[in-house]
Amino acid sequence: MIISKTDALAAIKVALATGGDFAEVFAEDSYSTSLNMIAGKMEDALSGRDHGGGIRIFKGTSRVYLYTKEILKNVLIDAA
């Protein structure tokens, strides 16, 4: 799922309205696989998916970051 420009801007506007100097929104949807071998023998295999979104807000030299598994407008606005 992708964060729409409208939803990202809505979350950023809330972040700035609550006192932030700068805000940015992130979206992630990635898969990874890792195979480990020792002495030519398969030791283990791992597979996973990172999916979600986040918002980082800066105020002066302070910052806060929230990450959520749900990329929804209301969730990002609540985080802001």
N, C-alpha and C positions, 0 to 999 in steps of 0.2 A: 504494500500500500504506500502511496506517495502523499506527502503533505501538500495540499493545494496552496498556491500563493496567497489566496484569500485567507485561509486558515492560519498560515504562518504569520501573516501581517496582523491578524486579529490578536494572536498571542503576543506578538512583539508590542503592539499598541498598549495592551494591558500591562505588560512588564514595564514599559516606560512611564505609563500613567501612575504606577505605584512607586515611582521614585528611581527607577533604573536610568543610568546614563546611556547604556548600550545593551542590546539583547540580540541573541541569535538562536535560530531554531535548527535542530538536526533531525534527520531521518536516516535510519539504517535498516538494511535488509541484506544480510550476507550469510553465506554458507561456508563452512570450513570442514576439511577432512584431514586427518593426520594418521599416517601409518608408521609404526615404529618397529624396526627390525634389529635384532641383536644376533650377531654371528650367523647371518643368513636366515634366521628364523623369525617369523612374525611374532612380535611381543604383544602389541595391542593396536587397536584401531579405534579412532574416535571421530565422531561426526557431530556437527551441531549447526544451529542457526541462531544468529543474533538479529532480532527484529524489534523495532520500536522507534521512539522519538524522544527528543529532549529539548530543553530550553536552558540557555545560559544567560544570566543577567549580571551586568557589571554596574557597580555604583562606586565611583572613585577607584580605590585600589582593592575593594572587596568584590567578591563574586560568589554566585551560587549556581549550582547546576542540578537539574532534576531530569531523570531519565525514566521513561515509562514504556511498558510493552504495548500500550495502546496509542496509536497515532490518530487521535480524534481531536477535533477542534475544542470541544468542551474540556477535555483532559489537559490539553496544552494551556488553555486559558486558566484553568484552576491552578496549574503549576506556576504560572506567571504571577 
